[in-house]
Amino acid sequence: MSHSESPQRGWPDFVAAHARGGVLEATVVQIAPFGAFLEVAPGIHGLLHRTEWSTEPQVGATLTVRILDIDTERQRVALAHAE
């Protein structure tokens, strides 16, 4: 996806290519009090909730995560560490 494409345009492609339970590599882009936002695809971010980690991940780190849920209406992805 080019920089000129919006996340909304990439969302249908992400949903078509991924499902609950899928495992993928994602990059930590932001840490928040409640969790970490990871870029799971260009322009698409998912949340790794704080309860899902034993140590706080570092921004820029690549993690292997499992998709817990995809909320198509709100365009949100819930993530967990892949085991």
N, CA, C and O atoms as a CHARMM CRD file, in Angstrom:
* protein
*
  332
    1    1 MET  N      0.84900  -1.17100   0.00000 PROA 1      0.00000
    2    1 MET  CA     0.00000   0.00000   0.00000 PROA 1      0.00000
    3    1 MET  C      0.89400   1.23400   0.00000 PROA 1      0.00000
    4    1 MET  O      1.83800   1.31700   0.78600 PROA 1      0.00000
    5    2 SER  N      0.61500   2.15300  -0.84200 PROA 2      0.00000
    6    2 SER  CA     1.42900   3.36000  -0.92100 PROA 2      0.00000
    7    2 SER  C      1.03200   4.32100   0.19000 PROA 2      0.00000
    8    2 SER  O     -0.00300   4.15700   0.83600 PROA 2      0.00000
    9    3 HSD  N      1.87100   5.32300   0.39700 PROA 3      0.00000
   10    3 HSD  CA     1.58900   6.30500   1.44300 PROA 3      0.00000
   11    3 HSD  C      0.32300   7.09900   1.13800 PROA 3      0.00000
   12    3 HSD  O     -0.28100   7.65900   2.05300 PROA 3      0.00000
   13    4 SER  N     -0.09000   7.16100  -0.12500 PROA 4      0.00000
   14    4 SER  CA    -1.27400   7.93800  -0.47200 PROA 4      0.00000
   15    4 SER  C     -2.56900   7.18700  -0.18700 PROA 4      0.00000
   16    4 SER  O     -3.64300   7.78900  -0.17800 PROA 4      0.00000
   17    5 GLU  N     -2.47900   5.86000   0.04900 PROA 5      0.00000
   18    5 GLU  CA    -3.68400   5.09700   0.35700 PROA 5      0.00000
   19    5 GLU  C     -4.01600   5.25500   1.83500 PROA 5      0.00000
   20    5 GLU  O     -3.12700   5.30300   2.68400 PROA 5      0.00000
   21    6 SER  N     -5.29700   5.33200   2.12500 PROA 6      0.00000
   22    6 SER  CA    -5.71800   5.48800   3.51100 PROA 6      0.00000
   23    6 SER  C     -5.87500   4.12200   4.16200 PROA 6      0.00000
   24    6 SER  O     -6.05000   3.12400   3.46200 PROA 6      0.00000
   25    7 PRO  N     -5.81400   4.05700   5.52100 PROA 7      0.00000
   26    7 PRO  CA    -6.03900   2.79300   6.20100 PROA 7      0.00000
   27    7 PRO  C     -7.39900   2.18300   5.86100 PROA 7      0.00000
   28    7 PRO  O     -7.53400   0.95900   5.83400 PROA 7      0.00000
   29    8 GLN  N     -8.40500   3.01700   5.60200 PROA 8      0.00000
   30    8 GLN  CA    -9.72600   2.50500   5.27700 PROA 8      0.00000
   31    8 GLN  C     -9.68700   1.66700   4.00300 PROA 8      0.00000
   32    8 GLN  O    -10.42300   0.68700   3.88700 PROA 8      0.00000
   33    9 ARG  N     -8.84900   2.03400   3.06000 PROA 9      0.00000
   34    9 ARG  CA    -8.74500   1.29000   1.80800 PROA 9      0.00000
   35    9 ARG  C     -7.97800  -0.00700   2.02700 PROA 9      0.00000
   36    9 ARG  O     -8.22600  -0.99100   1.33100 PROA 9      0.00000
   37   10 GLY  N     -7.05000  -0.02700   2.98200 PROA 10     0.00000
   38   10 GLY  CA    -6.28700  -1.23400   3.27500 PROA 10     0.00000
   39   10 GLY  C     -7.03800  -2.19600   4.17500 PROA 10     0.00000
   40   10 GLY  O     -6.72600  -3.38600   4.20800 PROA 10     0.00000
   41   11 TRP  N     -8.02000  -1.69900   4.90300 PROA 11     0.00000
   42   11 TRP  CA    -8.77800  -2.52000   5.84000 PROA 11     0.00000
   43   11 TRP  C     -9.45300  -3.71400   5.16800 PROA 11     0.00000
   44   11 TRP  O     -9.30200  -4.83200   5.66100 PROA 11     0.00000
   45   12 PRO  N    -10.19600  -3.53700   4.06000 PROA 12     0.00000
   46   12 PRO  CA   -10.83500  -4.70300   3.42900 PROA 12     0.00000
   47   12 PRO  C     -9.82000  -5.77100   3.00800 PROA 12     0.00000
   48   12 PRO  O    -10.09900  -6.96500   3.11500 PROA 12     0.00000
   49   13 ASP  N     -8.66500  -5.35600   2.53900 PROA 13     0.00000
   50   13 ASP  CA    -7.62300  -6.31300   2.14900 PROA 13     0.00000
   51   13 ASP  C     -7.11500  -7.07500   3.37300 PROA 13     0.00000
   52   13 ASP  O     -6.89900  -8.28500   3.30400 PROA 13     0.00000
   53   14 PHE  N     -6.92200  -6.37200   4.49100 PROA 14     0.00000
   54   14 PHE  CA    -6.45800  -7.01800   5.71000 PROA 14     0.00000
   55   14 PHE  C     -7.48200  -8.04300   6.17900 PROA 14     0.00000
   56   14 PHE  O     -7.12400  -9.17800   6.49500 PROA 14     0.00000
   57   15 VAL  N     -8.75700  -7.65300   6.22800 PROA 15     0.00000
   58   15 VAL  CA    -9.82000  -8.54700   6.69200 PROA 15     0.00000
   59   15 VAL  C     -9.92900  -9.77400   5.77500 PROA 15     0.00000
   60   15 VAL  O    -10.14900 -10.88800   6.25000 PROA 15     0.00000
   61   16 ALA  N     -9.77700  -9.56700   4.48200 PROA 16     0.00000
   62   16 ALA  CA    -9.86900 -10.68000   3.52700 PROA 16     0.00000
   63   16 ALA  C     -8.71800 -11.66800   3.69400 PROA 16     0.00000
   64   16 ALA  O     -8.88300 -12.86300   3.45100 PROA 16     0.00000
   65   17 ALA  N     -7.55200 -11.17100   4.10900 PROA 17     0.00000
   66   17 ALA  CA    -6.35200 -12.00200   4.19000 PROA 17     0.00000
   67   17 ALA  C     -6.10900 -12.61200   5.56500 PROA 17     0.00000
   68   17 ALA  O     -5.27600 -13.50900   5.69700 PROA 17     0.00000
   69   18 HSD  N     -6.82400 -12.14300   6.59800 PROA 18     0.00000
   70   18 HSD  CA    -6.55400 -12.59200   7.96600 PROA 18     0.00000
   71   18 HSD  C     -7.85100 -12.97600   8.66900 PROA 18     0.00000
   72   18 HSD  O     -8.93000 -12.48400   8.33900 PROA 18     0.00000
   73   19 ALA  N     -7.71300 -13.86900   9.64700 PROA 19     0.00000
   74   19 ALA  CA    -8.87300 -14.31100  10.41100 PROA 19     0.00000
   75   19 ALA  C     -8.48600 -14.47200  11.87400 PROA 19     0.00000
   76   19 ALA  O     -7.30400 -14.50400  12.21900 PROA 19     0.00000
   77   20 ARG  N     -9.49300 -14.57200  12.72400 PROA 20     0.00000
   78   20 ARG  CA    -9.26300 -14.81500  14.14300 PROA 20     0.00000
   79   20 ARG  C     -8.41900 -16.08300  14.28600 PROA 20     0.00000
   80   20 ARG  O     -8.68200 -17.09500  13.63600 PROA 20     0.00000
   81   21 GLY  N     -7.40700 -16.01100  15.14300 PROA 21     0.00000
   82   21 GLY  CA    -6.51600 -17.14600  15.34700 PROA 21     0.00000
   83   21 GLY  C     -5.28000 -17.11600  14.47000 PROA 21     0.00000
   84   21 GLY  O     -4.33900 -17.87500  14.70100 PROA 21     0.00000
   85   22 GLY  N     -5.26700 -16.24100  13.45900 PROA 22     0.00000
   86   22 GLY  CA    -4.11300 -16.13000  12.57400 PROA 22     0.00000
   87   22 GLY  C     -2.89900 -15.57900  13.30300 PROA 22     0.00000
   88   22 GLY  O     -3.03300 -14.78900  14.23700 PROA 22     0.00000
   89   23 VAL  N     -1.72900 -15.99200  12.87900 PROA 23     0.00000
   90   23 VAL  CA    -0.47400 -15.54500  13.48900 PROA 23     0.00000
   91   23 VAL  C      0.28000 -14.70400  12.46700 PROA 23     0.00000
   92   23 VAL  O      0.36200 -15.05900  11.29200 PROA 23     0.00000
   93   24 LEU  N      0.82800 -13.58500  12.93000 PROA 24     0.00000
   94   24 LEU  CA     1.58700 -12.70400  12.04400 PROA 24     0.00000
   95   24 LEU  C      2.64500 -11.94500  12.81600 PROA 24     0.00000
   96   24 LEU  O      2.63700 -11.90100  14.04600 PROA 24     0.00000
   97   25 GLU  N      3.55100 -11.35200  12.06800 PROA 25     0.00000
   98   25 GLU  CA     4.59400 -10.49200  12.63400 PROA 25     0.00000
   99   25 GLU  C      4.06800  -9.06100  12.61600 PROA 25     0.00000
  100   25 GLU  O      3.48900  -8.62000  11.62400 PROA 25     0.00000
  101   26 ALA  N      4.27100  -8.34000  13.71500 PROA 26     0.00000
  102   26 ALA  CA     3.80200  -6.96100  13.80800 PROA 26     0.00000
  103   26 ALA  C      4.84700  -6.12900  14.53500 PROA 26     0.00000
  104   26 ALA  O      5.59200  -6.63300  15.37600 PROA 26     0.00000
  105   27 THR  N      4.88700  -4.84200  14.19200 PROA 27     0.00000
  106   27 THR  CA     5.86700  -3.92200  14.76400 PROA 27     0.00000
  107   27 THR  C      5.19900  -3.00700  15.77600 PROA 27     0.00000
  108   27 THR  O      4.15300  -2.42100  15.49800 PROA 27     0.00000
  109   28 VAL  N      5.80700  -2.88500  16.95200 PROA 28     0.00000
  110   28 VAL  CA     5.29500  -1.99800  17.99600 PROA 28     0.00000
  111   28 VAL  C      5.49200  -0.55600  17.53300 PROA 28     0.00000
  112   28 VAL  O      6.60800  -0.14500  17.21400 PROA 28     0.00000
  113   29 VAL  N      4.38500   0.21600  17.49800 PROA 29     0.00000
  114   29 VAL  CA     4.48000   1.60100  17.04500 PROA 29     0.00000
  115   29 VAL  C      4.19100   2.61000  18.15700 PROA 29     0.00000
  116   29 VAL  O      4.58800   3.77000  18.05800 PROA 29     0.00000
  117   30 GLN  N      3.49700   2.17300  19.22200 PROA 30     0.00000
  118   30 GLN  CA     3.17500   3.09800  20.30600 PROA 30     0.00000
  119   30 GLN  C      2.82900   2.30700  21.56400 PROA 30     0.00000
  120   30 GLN  O      2.19800   1.25200  21.49900 PROA 30     0.00000
  121   31 ILE  N      3.25300   2.83600  22.70700 PROA 31     0.00000
  122   31 ILE  CA     2.89200   2.26300  24.00100 PROA 31     0.00000
  123   31 ILE  C      1.88500   3.20500  24.65600 PROA 31     0.00000
  124   31 ILE  O      2.09200   4.41800  24.68800 PROA 31     0.00000
  125   32 ALA  N      0.80400   2.64900  25.17500 PROA 32     0.00000
  126   32 ALA  CA    -0.22500   3.42200  25.87700 PROA 32     0.00000
  127   32 ALA  C     -0.39900   2.81200  27.26500 PROA 32     0.00000
  128   32 ALA  O      0.06200   1.69600  27.50400 PROA 32     0.00000
  129   33 PRO  N     -1.05900   3.52600  28.18900 PROA 33     0.00000
  130   33 PRO  CA    -1.24100   2.98600  29.54000 PROA 33     0.00000
  131   33 PRO  C     -1.94900   1.62400  29.56900 PROA 33     0.00000
  132   33 PRO  O     -1.73500   0.83700  30.49100 PROA 33     0.00000
  133   34 PHE  N     -2.77700   1.34700  28.58200 PROA 34     0.00000
  134   34 PHE  CA    -3.58400   0.11900  28.56400 PROA 34     0.00000
  135   34 PHE  C     -3.02700  -0.96500  27.64700 PROA 34     0.00000
  136   34 PHE  O     -3.54500  -2.08100  27.62900 PROA 34     0.00000
  137   35 GLY  N     -1.97700  -0.65200  26.88400 PROA 35     0.00000
  138   35 GLY  CA    -1.41700  -1.65500  25.98900 PROA 35     0.00000
  139   35 GLY  C     -0.48300  -1.06200  24.96600 PROA 35     0.00000
  140   35 GLY  O     -0.03800   0.07900  25.09100 PROA 35     0.00000
  141   36 ALA  N     -0.18800  -1.85700  23.94500 PROA 36     0.00000
  142   36 ALA  CA     0.71700  -1.42600  22.87900 PROA 36     0.00000
  143   36 ALA  C     -0.00100  -1.53100  21.54100 PROA 36     0.00000
  144   36 ALA  O     -0.71500  -2.49900  21.28100 PROA 36     0.00000
  145   37 PHE  N      0.19700  -0.52900  20.70000 PROA 37     0.00000
  146   37 PHE  CA    -0.34300  -0.57000  19.35100 PROA 37     0.00000
  147   37 PHE  C      0.73700  -1.12200  18.43300 PROA 37     0.00000
  148   37 PHE  O      1.87900  -0.66400  18.44800 PROA 37     0.00000
  149   38 LEU  N      0.35900  -2.10700  17.63700 PROA 38     0.00000
  150   38 LEU  CA     1.27800  -2.74600  16.71000 PROA 38     0.00000
  151   38 LEU  C      0.75000  -2.58400  15.29500 PROA 38     0.00000
  152   38 LEU  O     -0.45200  -2.69400  15.05500 PROA 38     0.00000
  153   39 GLU  N      1.65000  -2.32400  14.36400 PROA 39     0.00000
  154   39 GLU  CA     1.26100  -2.24100  12.96300 PROA 39     0.00000
  155   39 GLU  C      1.27000  -3.66200  12.40200 PROA 39     0.00000
  156   39 GLU  O      2.32300  -4.28400  12.25700 PROA 39     0.00000
  157   40 VAL  N      0.05900  -4.16600  12.08600 PROA 40     0.00000
  158   40 VAL  CA    -0.09300  -5.53500  11.60100 PROA 40     0.00000
  159   40 VAL  C     -0.04900  -5.60700  10.07400 PROA 40     0.00000
  160   40 VAL  O      0.18000  -6.67200   9.50000 PROA 40     0.00000
  161   41 ALA  N     -0.26800  -4.48000   9.43400 PROA 41     0.00000
  162   41 ALA  CA    -0.17900  -4.32900   7.98300 PROA 41     0.00000
  163   41 ALA  C      0.01600  -2.83400   7.74900 PROA 41     0.00000
  164   41 ALA  O     -0.27800  -2.03900   8.64200 PROA 41     0.00000
  165   42 PRO  N      0.49600  -2.43100   6.59200 PROA 42     0.00000
  166   42 PRO  CA     0.70800  -1.00200   6.36000 PROA 42     0.00000
  167   42 PRO  C     -0.56000  -0.18100   6.63700 PROA 42     0.00000
  168   42 PRO  O     -1.58700  -0.35900   5.98300 PROA 42     0.00000
  169   43 GLY  N     -0.46200   0.71500   7.61700 PROA 43     0.00000
  170   43 GLY  CA    -1.57700   1.57500   7.97500 PROA 43     0.00000
  171   43 GLY  C     -2.63400   0.93900   8.85400 PROA 43     0.00000
  172   43 GLY  O     -3.61000   1.59900   9.21000 PROA 43     0.00000
  173   44 ILE  N     -2.46800  -0.33700   9.21700 PROA 44     0.00000
  174   44 ILE  CA    -3.44400  -1.04700  10.05000 PROA 44     0.00000
  175   44 ILE  C     -2.78300  -1.37200  11.38700 PROA 44     0.00000
  176   44 ILE  O     -1.75500  -2.04700  11.43300 PROA 44     0.00000
  177   45 HSD  N     -3.38300  -0.88800  12.47200 PROA 45     0.00000
  178   45 HSD  CA    -2.82700  -1.10800  13.80100 PROA 45     0.00000
  179   45 HSD  C     -3.75800  -1.97700  14.63000 PROA 45     0.00000
  180   45 HSD  O     -4.98000  -1.89300  14.50800 PROA 45     0.00000
  181   46 GLY  N     -3.16600  -2.81000  15.47100 PROA 46     0.00000
  182   46 GLY  CA    -3.90900  -3.64700  16.39600 PROA 46     0.00000
  183   46 GLY  C     -3.43500  -3.37400  17.80000 PROA 46     0.00000
  184   46 GLY  O     -2.36600  -2.79800  18.00300 PROA 46     0.00000
  185   47 LEU  N     -4.23400  -3.79000  18.78000 PROA 47     0.00000
  186   47 LEU  CA    -3.90200  -3.56100  20.18600 PROA 47     0.00000
  187   47 LEU  C     -3.48800  -4.85300  20.87000 PROA 47     0.00000
  188   47 LEU  O     -4.21000  -5.85000  20.85000 PROA 47     0.00000
  189   48 LEU  N     -2.32000  -4.81300  21.46900 PROA 48     0.00000
  190   48 LEU  CA    -1.85100  -5.87300  22.34600 PROA 48     0.00000
  191   48 LEU  C     -2.07600  -5.35200  23.76100 PROA 48     0.00000
  192   48 LEU  O     -1.31400  -4.51500  24.24600 PROA 48     0.00000
  193   49 HSD  N     -3.12900  -5.84900  24.42600 PROA 49     0.00000
  194   49 HSD  CA    -3.49800  -5.33400  25.74900 PROA 49     0.00000
  195   49 HSD  C     -2.38900  -5.59600  26.75700 PROA 49     0.00000
  196   49 HSD  O     -1.66700  -6.58800  26.66200 PROA 49     0.00000
  197   50 ARG  N     -2.26500  -4.70400  27.71200 PROA 50     0.00000
  198   50 ARG  CA    -1.21700  -4.79200  28.73900 PROA 50     0.00000
  199   50 ARG  C     -1.21800  -6.15200  29.44100 PROA 50     0.00000
  200   50 ARG  O     -0.15600  -6.64200  29.82300 PROA 50     0.00000
  201   51 THR  N     -2.38200  -6.76400  29.61500 PROA 51     0.00000
  202   51 THR  CA    -2.45300  -8.06400  30.29000 PROA 51     0.00000
  203   51 THR  C     -1.81700  -9.17900  29.46200 PROA 51     0.00000
  204   51 THR  O     -1.61500 -10.28300  29.96700 PROA 51     0.00000
  205   52 GLU  N     -1.49800  -8.90200  28.19700 PROA 52     0.00000
  206   52 GLU  CA    -0.92200  -9.90100  27.30600 PROA 52     0.00000
  207   52 GLU  C      0.60600  -9.92700  27.31100 PROA 52     0.00000
  208   52 GLU  O      1.20700 -10.73500  26.60200 PROA 52     0.00000
  209   53 TRP  N      1.24300  -9.06100  28.09500 PROA 53     0.00000
  210   53 TRP  CA     2.69900  -9.09000  28.12200 PROA 53     0.00000
  211   53 TRP  C      3.22600  -9.19100  29.54200 PROA 53     0.00000
  212   53 TRP  O      2.59800  -8.73300  30.49700 PROA 53     0.00000
  213   54 SER  N      4.41600  -9.81600  29.65700 PROA 54     0.00000
  214   54 SER  CA     5.07100  -9.91600  30.95600 PROA 54     0.00000
  215   54 SER  C      6.04600  -8.75900  31.14800 PROA 54     0.00000
  216   54 SER  O      6.25700  -8.30400  32.27300 PROA 54     0.00000
  217   55 THR  N      6.64000  -8.28400  30.06200 PROA 55     0.00000
  218   55 THR  CA     7.48200  -7.09000  30.08900 PROA 55     0.00000
  219   55 THR  C      7.02100  -6.16600  28.96900 PROA 55     0.00000
  220   55 THR  O      6.57500  -6.62700  27.91900 PROA 55     0.00000
  221   56 GLU  N      7.13000  -4.87500  29.19600 PROA 56     0.00000
  222   56 GLU  CA     6.66800  -3.90300  28.20300 PROA 56     0.00000
  223   56 GLU  C      7.51300  -3.98500  26.94000 PROA 56     0.00000
  224   56 GLU  O      8.73900  -3.90500  27.01200 PROA 56     0.00000
  225   57 PRO  N      6.87100  -4.14600  25.78300 PROA 57     0.00000
  226   57 PRO  CA     7.64100  -4.18900  24.54000 PROA 57     0.00000
  227   57 PRO  C      8.20000  -2.80200  24.20000 PROA 57     0.00000
  228   57 PRO  O      7.68200  -1.78500  24.66200 PROA 57     0.00000
  229   58 GLN  N      9.22800  -2.77500  23.41400 PROA 58     0.00000
  230   58 GLN  CA     9.85800  -1.52000  23.00500 PROA 58     0.00000
  231   58 GLN  C      9.32500  -1.08800  21.65000 PROA 58     0.00000
  232   58 GLN  O      9.10900  -1.92100  20.77000 PROA 58     0.00000
  233   59 VAL  N      9.11300   0.21200  21.48000 PROA 59     0.00000
  234   59 VAL  CA     8.70500   0.74200  20.17800 PROA 59     0.00000
  235   59 VAL  C      9.76100   0.34600  19.14800 PROA 59     0.00000
  236   59 VAL  O     10.95800   0.50800  19.38100 PROA 59     0.00000
  237   60 GLY  N      9.31300  -0.16600  18.02700 PROA 60     0.00000
  238   60 GLY  CA    10.20400  -0.61800  16.96800 PROA 60     0.00000
  239   60 GLY  C     10.44600  -2.11600  16.98500 PROA 60     0.00000
  240   60 GLY  O     10.93000  -2.67900  16.00300 PROA 60     0.00000
  241   61 ALA  N     10.11100  -2.77100  18.10000 PROA 61     0.00000
  242   61 ALA  CA    10.30300  -4.21800  18.19800 PROA 61     0.00000
  243   61 ALA  C      9.28900  -4.94800  17.31400 PROA 61     0.00000
  244   61 ALA  O      8.15700  -4.49600  17.13800 PROA 61     0.00000
  245   62 THR  N      9.71500  -6.07500  16.76900 PROA 62     0.00000
  246   62 THR  CA     8.81900  -6.92200  15.98900 PROA 62     0.00000
  247   62 THR  C      8.41400  -8.10900  16.85100 PROA 62     0.00000
  248   62 THR  O      9.26200  -8.81300  17.40000 PROA 62     0.00000
  249   63 LEU  N      7.10500  -8.32100  16.96300 PROA 63     0.00000
  250   63 LEU  CA     6.57400  -9.39700  17.78600 PROA 63     0.00000
  251   63 LEU  C      5.74900 -10.35400  16.93600 PROA 63     0.00000
  252   63 LEU  O      5.14100  -9.95300  15.94400 PROA 63     0.00000
  253   64 THR  N      5.73600 -11.61200  17.33200 PROA 64     0.00000
  254   64 THR  CA     4.85600 -12.58500  16.70900 PROA 64     0.00000
  255   64 THR  C      3.57600 -12.60900  17.53800 PROA 64     0.00000
  256   64 THR  O      3.59700 -12.91800  18.72900 PROA 64     0.00000
  257   65 VAL  N      2.46300 -12.28000  16.88900 PROA 65     0.00000
  258   65 VAL  CA     1.19300 -12.15700  17.60000 PROA 65     0.00000
  259   65 VAL  C      0.10600 -12.99500  16.92100 PROA 65     0.00000
  260   65 VAL  O      0.19700 -13.34500  15.74500 PROA 65     0.00000
  261   66 ARG  N     -0.91500 -13.29900  17.70800 PROA 66     0.00000
  262   66 ARG  CA    -2.08200 -14.03200  17.23300 PROA 66     0.00000
  263   66 ARG  C     -3.26500 -13.08200  17.26200 PROA 66     0.00000
  264   66 ARG  O     -3.40500 -12.28900  18.19300 PROA 66     0.00000
  265   67 ILE  N     -4.10900 -13.15600  16.25900 PROA 67     0.00000
  266   67 ILE  CA    -5.30300 -12.31000  16.20300 PROA 67     0.00000
  267   67 ILE  C     -6.37600 -12.91000  17.10000 PROA 67     0.00000
  268   67 ILE  O     -6.83600 -14.02900  16.87100 PROA 67     0.00000
  269   68 LEU  N     -6.77200 -12.15200  18.12700 PROA 68     0.00000
  270   68 LEU  CA    -7.85200 -12.58300  19.02400 PROA 68     0.00000
  271   68 LEU  C     -9.21100 -12.25400  18.43400 PROA 68     0.00000
  272   68 LEU  O    -10.14800 -13.04700  18.52300 PROA 68     0.00000
  273   69 ASP  N     -9.31000 -11.07700  17.83100 PROA 69     0.00000
  274   69 ASP  CA   -10.59100 -10.64000  17.29200 PROA 69     0.00000
  275   69 ASP  C    -10.36200  -9.56300  16.24300 PROA 69     0.00000
  276   69 ASP  O     -9.42300  -8.77200  16.32900 PROA 69     0.00000
  277   70 ILE  N    -11.24500  -9.55200  15.25200 PROA 70     0.00000
  278   70 ILE  CA   -11.26200  -8.48900  14.24600 PROA 70     0.00000
  279   70 ILE  C    -12.64900  -7.87600  14.28800 PROA 70     0.00000
  280   70 ILE  O    -13.63800  -8.53700  13.97200 PROA 70     0.00000
  281   71 ASP  N    -12.71800  -6.60800  14.68000 PROA 71     0.00000
  282   71 ASP  CA   -13.98700  -5.87300  14.73900 PROA 71     0.00000
  283   71 ASP  C    -14.10300  -5.07600  13.44400 PROA 71     0.00000
  284   71 ASP  O    -13.50900  -4.00600  13.31100 PROA 71     0.00000
  285   72 THR  N    -14.86700  -5.59700  12.49600 PROA 72     0.00000
  286   72 THR  CA   -14.94700  -4.95700  11.18400 PROA 72     0.00000
  287   72 THR  C    -15.69600  -3.63400  11.22800 PROA 72     0.00000
  288   72 THR  O    -15.38500  -2.72700  10.45600 PROA 72     0.00000
  289   73 GLU  N    -16.67500  -3.50600  12.11400 PROA 73     0.00000
  290   73 GLU  CA   -17.42700  -2.25000  12.19600 PROA 73     0.00000
  291   73 GLU  C    -16.56500  -1.10700  12.70500 PROA 73     0.00000
  292   73 GLU  O    -16.60800  -0.00100  12.16700 PROA 73     0.00000
  293   74 ARG  N    -15.78100  -1.37600  13.74700 PROA 74     0.00000
  294   74 ARG  CA   -14.95600  -0.32700  14.35700 PROA 74     0.00000
  295   74 ARG  C    -13.53200  -0.33000  13.80700 PROA 74     0.00000
  296   74 ARG  O    -12.71200   0.50500  14.18700 PROA 74     0.00000
  297   75 GLN  N    -13.24700  -1.26900  12.91500 PROA 75     0.00000
  298   75 GLN  CA   -11.91900  -1.41600  12.31400 PROA 75     0.00000
  299   75 GLN  C    -10.83900  -1.51200  13.38700 PROA 75     0.00000
  300   75 GLN  O     -9.89200  -0.72700  13.42200 PROA 75     0.00000
  301   76 ARG  N    -11.01700  -2.50700  14.26300 PROA 76     0.00000
  302   76 ARG  CA   -10.06600  -2.74700  15.34700 PROA 76     0.00000
  303   76 ARG  C     -9.62600  -4.19400  15.32300 PROA 76     0.00000
  304   76 ARG  O    -10.38300  -5.08800  14.94500 PROA 76     0.00000
  305   77 VAL  N     -8.37500  -4.40900  15.73900 PROA 77     0.00000
  306   77 VAL  CA    -7.81000  -5.74500  15.81300 PROA 77     0.00000
  307   77 VAL  C     -7.27400  -5.93500  17.22500 PROA 77     0.00000
  308   77 VAL  O     -6.47100  -5.13400  17.70400 PROA 77     0.00000
  309   78 ALA  N     -7.72600  -7.01200  17.89900 PROA 78     0.00000
  310   78 ALA  CA    -7.22100  -7.36200  19.22600 PROA 78     0.00000
  311   78 ALA  C     -6.18000  -8.46500  19.05200 PROA 78     0.00000
  312   78 ALA  O     -6.39400  -9.43000  18.31800 PROA 78     0.00000
  313   79 LEU  N     -5.04700  -8.30500  19.74300 PROA 79     0.00000
  314   79 LEU  CA    -3.91200  -9.21000  19.57100 PROA 79     0.00000
  315   79 LEU  C     -3.49300  -9.85700  20.88400 PROA 79     0.00000
  316   79 LEU  O     -3.76800  -9.33300  21.96300 PROA 79     0.00000
  317   80 ALA  N     -2.82100 -11.00500  20.77800 PROA 80     0.00000
  318   80 ALA  CA    -2.18900 -11.68200  21.90200 PROA 80     0.00000
  319   80 ALA  C     -0.83800 -12.18400  21.41900 PROA 80     0.00000
  320   80 ALA  O     -0.62100 -12.34500  20.21800 PROA 80     0.00000
  321   81 HSD  N      0.07400 -12.43400  22.36300 PROA 81     0.00000
  322   81 HSD  CA     1.35100 -13.03400  21.98300 PROA 81     0.00000
  323   81 HSD  C      1.06700 -14.41500  21.41200 PROA 81     0.00000
  324   81 HSD  O      0.26100 -15.16400  21.96600 PROA 81     0.00000
  325   82 ALA  N      1.71200 -14.75200  20.32600 PROA 82     0.00000
  326   82 ALA  CA     1.57700 -16.09400  19.75300 PROA 82     0.00000
  327   82 ALA  C      2.38000 -17.06300  20.61100 PROA 82     0.00000
  328   82 ALA  O      3.46200 -16.73100  21.09400 PROA 82     0.00000
  329   83 GLU  N      1.84900 -18.23800  20.78900 PROA 83     0.00000
  330   83 GLU  CA     2.54500 -19.25000  21.61100 PROA 83     0.00000
  331   83 GLU  C      2.99000 -20.40500  20.75900 PROA 83     0.00000
  332   83 GLU  O      3.58900 -21.35200  21.26800 PROA 83     0.00000
